[in-house]
Amino acid sequence: LRLHFVQDCFYRRPKAFAFFSLYTPEFTTDALTYTAAELYQALFGEALQEITYDAGLAGLSAGVAGDYRGLTLSVSGFDERLPELLRLVSSRIRNFPIEK
């Protein structure tokens, strides 16, 4: 967990950035697993853009990135609404349906 804080100089609103790294050795067990993990990350990233669109208009953002170590989930924006965004994103990552 990494947390960064920056005071907004223009509007005087505090901003925060939080990064959550989910490490797993399972991503590199074989090529099929790695490809499936990359596909999951891409699909979830696309879905994340859809569910956080309104939050983006309010100055909040969320993202997911994957590499050989696992997934990294990031949220940023004005700190008073950040916990709500984090709850939304974390509930979606746990219950993300993969459809054909």
Backbone as a printed PyTorch tensor [residue, N CA C, xyz], in Angstrom:
tensor([[[  0.8530,  -1.1710,   0.0000],
         [  0.0000,   0.0000,   0.0000],
         [  0.8910,   1.2230,   0.0000]],

        [[  0.6620,   2.1080,  -0.9470],
         [  1.3290,   3.4040,  -0.9770],
         [  0.2550,   4.4730,  -0.9950]],

        [[  0.4540,   5.5300,  -0.2500],
         [ -0.5050,   6.6210,  -0.1860],
         [  0.2380,   7.9310,  -0.3660]],

        [[ -0.2540,   8.7750,  -1.2710],
         [  0.3600,  10.0760,  -1.5310],
         [ -0.6980,  11.1530,  -1.3170]],

        [[ -0.2700,  12.3090,  -0.8180],
         [ -1.1870,  13.4190,  -0.5670],
         [ -0.6220,  14.6730,  -1.2120]],

        [[ -1.4840,  15.4340,  -1.9000],
         [ -1.0800,  16.6910,  -2.5250],
         [ -2.1840,  17.7120,  -2.2760]],

        [[ -1.8050,  18.8930,  -1.8150],
         [ -2.7830,  19.9670,  -1.6410],
         [ -2.9950,  20.6510,  -2.9830]],

        [[ -4.2360,  20.7690,  -3.4100],
         [ -4.5670,  21.4540,  -4.6530],
         [ -4.3550,  22.9490,  -4.4510]],

        [[ -3.4370,  23.5430,  -5.1890],
         [ -3.0920,  24.9550,  -5.0100],
         [ -4.1530,  25.8960,  -5.5690]],

        [[ -4.9040,  25.4620,  -6.5570],
         [ -5.8720,  26.3450,  -7.2050],
         [ -7.1750,  26.4260,  -6.4140]],

        [[ -7.7640,  25.2740,  -6.0950],
         [ -9.0470,  25.2510,  -5.3870],
         [ -8.8980,  25.0370,  -3.8860]],

        [[ -7.6850,  24.7750,  -3.4240],
         [ -7.4100,  24.5080,  -2.0110],
         [ -8.1540,  23.2720,  -1.5090]],

        [[ -8.2610,  22.2620,  -2.3660],
         [ -8.9070,  20.9940,  -2.0040],
         [ -7.8340,  19.9210,  -1.9180]],

        [[ -7.8250,  19.1230,  -0.8790],
         [ -6.8110,  18.0720,  -0.7600],
         [ -7.0720,  16.9280,  -1.7370]],

        [[ -6.0060,  16.4250,  -2.3210],
         [ -6.0870,  15.2830,  -3.2270],
         [ -5.2560,  14.1580,  -2.6450]],

        [[ -5.6870,  12.9460,  -2.9010],
         [ -4.9650,  11.7750,  -2.4100],
         [ -4.8110,  10.7710,  -3.5460]],

        [[ -3.7810,   9.9500,  -3.4410],
         [ -3.5030,   8.8870,  -4.4020],
         [ -3.2090,   7.6300,  -3.5880]],

        [[ -3.8860,   6.5340,  -3.8990],
         [ -3.6470,   5.2780,  -3.1890],
         [ -3.4030,   4.1690,  -4.2120]],

        [[ -2.4030,   3.3420,  -3.9320],
         [ -2.0480,   2.2340,  -4.8100],
         [ -2.0590,   0.9530,  -3.9920]],

        [[ -2.7560,  -0.0650,  -4.4820],
         [ -2.8350,  -1.3570,  -3.8130],
         [ -2.2670,  -2.4110,  -4.7440]],

        [[ -1.2170,  -3.0540,  -4.3160],
         [ -0.5830,  -4.0930,  -5.1260],
         [ -1.0120,  -5.4550,  -4.6300]],

        [[ -1.5430,  -6.2520,  -5.5230],
         [ -1.9900,  -7.6110,  -5.2180],
         [ -1.0050,  -8.5700,  -5.8750]],

        [[ -0.0300,  -9.0240,  -5.0960],
         [  1.0150,  -9.8870,  -5.6270],
         [  0.5860, -11.3470,  -5.5810]],

        [[  0.8830, -12.0750,  -6.6440],
         [  0.6180, -13.5070,  -6.6940],
         [  1.6200, -14.1660,  -7.6420]],

        [[  2.1750, -15.3020,  -7.2370],
         [  3.0850, -16.0100,  -8.1440],
         [  2.3380, -16.7690,  -9.2380]],

        [[  1.0210, -16.8250,  -9.1310],
         [  0.2170, -17.5700, -10.1000],
         [  0.2620, -16.9700, -11.4990]],

        [[  0.5430, -15.6840, -11.6200],
         [  0.5340, -15.0290, -12.9290],
         [  1.5940, -15.5820, -13.8610]],

        [[  2.6630, -16.1180, -13.3240],
         [  3.7760, -16.5580, -14.1700],
         [  3.9710, -18.0640, -14.1680]],

        [[  2.9380, -18.8260, -13.7960],
         [  3.1010, -20.2770, -13.7770],
         [  3.2390, -20.8600, -15.1790]],

        [[  2.4500, -20.3360, -16.1140],
         [  2.5640, -20.7840, -17.5020],
         [  1.9910, -19.7090, -18.4270]],

        [[  2.1590, -19.8950, -19.7090],
         [  1.7450, -18.8950, -20.6940],
         [  0.2310, -18.6980, -20.7110]],

        [[ -0.5230, -19.7820, -20.5350],
         [ -1.9790, -19.6860, -20.5520],
         [ -2.4810, -18.8470, -19.3750]],

        [[ -1.9410, -19.0680, -18.1890],
         [ -2.3410, -18.3070, -17.0060],
         [ -1.9720, -16.8390, -17.1530]],

        [[ -0.7800, -16.5780, -17.6590],
         [ -0.3430, -15.1890, -17.8540],
         [ -1.2460, -14.4780, -18.8540]],

        [[ -1.5940, -15.1440, -19.9330],
         [ -2.4710, -14.5560, -20.9450],
         [ -3.8660, -14.3100, -20.3900]],

        [[ -4.3740, -15.2600, -19.6030],
         [ -5.6890, -15.0870, -18.9770],
         [ -5.6710, -13.9100, -18.0030]],

        [[ -4.5940, -13.7500, -17.2510],
         [ -4.4750, -12.6300, -16.3170],
         [ -4.4200, -11.3030, -17.0650]],

        [[ -3.6980, -11.2540, -18.1590],
         [ -3.6270, -10.0400, -18.9700],
         [ -4.9970,  -9.7000, -19.5570]],

        [[ -5.7190, -10.7060, -20.0000],
         [ -7.0580, -10.5010, -20.5400],
         [ -8.0080,  -9.9990, -19.4550]],

        [[ -7.9320, -10.5900, -18.2600],
         [ -8.7550, -10.1480, -17.1340],
         [ -8.4820,  -8.6800, -16.8250]],

        [[ -7.2150,  -8.3170, -16.7750],
         [ -6.8420,  -6.9360, -16.4770],
         [ -7.3860,  -5.9890, -17.5390]],

        [[ -7.3050,  -6.3610, -18.7910],
         [ -7.8110,  -5.5150, -19.8760],
         [ -9.3300,  -5.3750, -19.8090]],

        [[-10.0290,  -6.4900, -19.5650],
         [-11.4890,  -6.4520, -19.4690],
         [-11.9400,  -5.6420, -18.2620]],

        [[-11.2770,  -5.8480, -17.1260],
         [-11.6580,  -5.1020, -15.9300],
         [-11.3370,  -3.6160, -16.0930]],

        [[-10.2290,  -3.2910, -16.7280],
         [ -9.8950,  -1.8890, -16.9800],
         [-10.9450,  -1.2020, -17.8340]],

        [[-11.4370,  -1.9100, -18.8390],
         [-12.4980,  -1.3580, -19.6940],
         [-13.7870,  -1.1590, -18.9020]],

        [[-14.1560,  -2.1470, -18.1020],
         [-15.3650,  -2.0310, -17.2830],
         [-15.2130,  -0.9270, -16.2440]],

        [[-14.0080,  -0.7590, -15.7380],
         [-13.7420,   0.2680, -14.7370],
         [-13.9750,   1.6610, -15.3170]],

        [[-13.6300,   1.8570, -16.5650],
         [-13.8780,   3.1560, -17.2040],
         [-15.3640,   3.4610, -17.2690]],

        [[-16.1550,   2.4290, -17.5190],
         [-17.6010,   2.6270, -17.6090],
         [-18.2170,   2.9440, -16.2580]],

        [[-17.8210,   2.1990, -15.2050],
         [-18.4680,   2.3940, -13.9030],
         [-17.9490,   3.6250, -13.1630]],

        [[-16.8040,   4.1580, -13.5720],
         [-16.2550,   5.3330, -12.8830],
         [-16.3410,   6.6040, -13.7300]],

        [[-17.1280,   6.5780, -14.7790],
         [-17.2390,   7.7500, -15.6590],
         [-17.7190,   8.9740, -14.8860]],

        [[-18.8060,   8.8220, -14.1230],
         [-19.3410,   9.9560, -13.3680],
         [-18.3520,  10.4410, -12.3150]],

        [[-17.6450,   9.5070, -11.6950],
         [-16.6250,   9.8930, -10.7150],
         [-15.5150,  10.6860, -11.3960]],

        [[-15.1850,  10.3330, -12.6210],
         [-14.1640,  11.0530, -13.3700],
         [-14.5610,  12.4980, -13.6310]],

        [[-15.8380,  12.7320, -13.8630],
         [-16.3150,  14.1030, -14.0560],
         [-16.1820,  14.9180, -12.7810]],

        [[-16.1910,  14.2340, -11.6320],
         [-16.0750,  14.9120, -10.3350],
         [-14.6350,  15.0020,  -9.8500]],

        [[-13.6770,  14.6010, -10.6890],
         [-12.2750,  14.7370, -10.3110],
         [-11.6650,  13.5150,  -9.6650]],

        [[-12.3420,  12.3800,  -9.7200],
         [-11.8240,  11.1340,  -9.1680],
         [-11.4280,  10.2060, -10.3040]],

        [[-10.4830,   9.3150, -10.0480],
         [-10.1240,   8.3320, -11.0710],
         [ -9.7080,   7.0270, -10.4230]],

        [[ -9.8200,   5.9620, -11.1890],
         [ -9.4290,   4.6310, -10.7250],
         [ -8.8270,   3.8850, -11.9020]],

        [[ -7.9200,   2.9910, -11.6110],
         [ -7.2970,   2.2220, -12.6690],
         [ -6.7610,   0.9020, -12.1590]],

        [[ -6.4700,   0.0280, -13.0870],
         [ -5.8930,  -1.2630, -12.7540],
         [ -4.7940,  -1.5470, -13.7780]],

        [[ -3.7100,  -2.1010, -13.2930],
         [ -2.5950,  -2.4540, -14.1680],
         [ -2.0840,  -3.8220, -13.7580]],

        [[ -1.5960,  -4.5750, -14.7090],
         [ -1.0680,  -5.9000, -14.4230],
         [  0.3340,  -6.0620, -14.9520]],

        [[  1.1230,  -6.8480, -14.2540],
         [  2.4490,  -7.2170, -14.7240],
         [  2.7630,  -8.6170, -14.1940]],

        [[  4.0030,  -9.0360, -14.2880],
         [  4.3670, -10.3920, -13.9110],
         [  4.2080, -10.6580, -12.4110]],

        [[  4.0970,  -9.6130, -11.6010],
         [  3.9730,  -9.7950, -10.1560],
         [  2.5350,  -9.8920,  -9.6880]],

        [[  1.5860,  -9.3610, -10.4540],
         [  0.1880,  -9.3690, -10.0430],
         [ -0.5410,  -8.1540, -10.5760]],

        [[ -1.5310,  -7.6840,  -9.8090],
         [ -2.3380,  -6.5410, -10.1990],
         [ -2.0590,  -5.3560,  -9.2830]],

        [[ -2.1480,  -4.1540,  -9.8280],
         [ -2.0680,  -2.9390,  -9.0320],
         [ -3.3330,  -2.1430,  -9.2760]],

        [[ -4.0340,  -1.8420,  -8.2010],
         [ -5.2580,  -1.0600,  -8.2370],
         [ -4.9180,   0.3320,  -7.7340]],

        [[ -5.3410,   1.3680,  -8.4560],
         [ -5.0570,   2.7380,  -8.0390],
         [ -6.3360,   3.5620,  -8.0310]],

        [[ -6.4360,   4.4460,  -7.0610],
         [ -7.5380,   5.4040,  -6.9710],
         [ -6.9300,   6.7550,  -6.6270]],

        [[ -7.5180,   7.8140,  -7.1540],
         [ -7.0090,   9.1460,  -6.8620],
         [ -8.1290,  10.1660,  -6.9880]],

        [[ -7.9320,  11.2840,  -6.3230],
         [ -8.8980,  12.3650,  -6.3950],
         [ -9.0400,  13.0740,  -5.0680]],

        [[-10.1070,  13.8180,  -4.9230],
         [-10.3540,  14.5600,  -3.6930],
         [-10.5920,  13.5890,  -2.5500]],

        [[ -9.8920,  13.7860,  -1.4650],
         [ -9.8110,  12.7560,  -0.4350],
         [-11.1120,  12.4530,   0.2940]],

        [[-12.0750,  13.3620,   0.3510],
         [-13.2880,  13.0560,   1.1000],
         [-14.1820,  12.0370,   0.3840]],

        [[-14.0570,  11.9030,  -0.9170],
         [-14.8620,  10.9380,  -1.6810],
         [-14.0790,   9.6970,  -2.0930]],

        [[-12.8090,   9.6650,  -1.8210],
         [-11.9730,   8.5430,  -2.2340],
         [-12.3930,   7.2050,  -1.6140]],

        [[-12.7760,   7.1620,  -0.3300],
         [-13.2230,   5.8690,   0.2330],
         [-14.4320,   5.2770,  -0.4950]],

        [[-15.3570,   6.1300,  -0.9310],
         [-16.5200,   5.6410,  -1.6830],
         [-16.0880,   5.0050,  -3.0000]],

        [[-15.1890,   5.6700,  -3.6990],
         [-14.6930,   5.1370,  -4.9730],
         [-13.9520,   3.8260,  -4.7520]],

        [[-13.1450,   3.7580,  -3.7120],
         [-12.4130,   2.5370,  -3.4150],
         [-13.3610,   1.3870,  -3.0940]],

        [[-14.4230,   1.6530,  -2.3440],
         [-15.4150,   0.6080,  -2.0510],
         [-16.0820,   0.1100,  -3.3290]],

        [[-16.4350,   1.0360,  -4.2140],
         [-17.0640,   0.6650,  -5.4820],
         [-16.1400,  -0.2140,  -6.3150]],

        [[-14.9010,   0.2080,  -6.4730],
         [-13.9520,  -0.5220,  -7.3080],
         [-13.6090,  -1.8750,  -6.6920]],

        [[-13.3820,  -1.9170,  -5.3740],
         [-13.0190,  -3.1930,  -4.7460],
         [-14.1790,  -4.1860,  -4.7720]],

        [[-15.4190,  -3.6970,  -4.6680],
         [-16.5510,  -4.6290,  -4.7660],
         [-16.6850,  -5.1660,  -6.1850]],

        [[-16.3790,  -4.3510,  -7.1790],
         [-16.4620,  -4.8010,  -8.5680],
         [-15.3450,  -5.7770,  -8.9280]],

        [[-14.1610,  -5.5740,  -8.3700],
         [-13.0540,  -6.4850,  -8.7050],
         [-13.3070,  -7.8660,  -8.0990]],

        [[-13.9840,  -7.9130,  -6.9540],
         [-14.3100,  -9.2110,  -6.3330],
         [-15.3970,  -9.9390,  -7.0960]],

        [[-16.3490,  -9.1950,  -7.6600],
         [-17.5170,  -9.8010,  -8.3020],
         [-17.5820,  -9.5260,  -9.7910]],

        [[-16.4250,  -9.3850, -10.4270],
         [-16.4000,  -9.0300, -11.8490],
         [-16.7860, -10.2280, -12.7040]],

        [[-17.9050, -10.1240, -13.4390],
         [-18.3150, -11.2230, -14.3060],
         [-17.5840, -11.1590, -15.6520]],

        [[-17.1200, -12.2700, -16.1080],
         [-16.4930, -12.3390, -17.4300],
         [-17.5170, -12.9880, -18.3590]],

        [[-17.9520, -12.2100, -19.3470],
         [-18.9720, -12.6920, -20.2700],
         [-18.3730, -12.9280, -21.6310]],

        [[-18.9610, -13.8390, -22.3780],
         [-18.4890, -14.1160, -23.7380],
         [-19.0950, -13.1720, -24.7190]]])
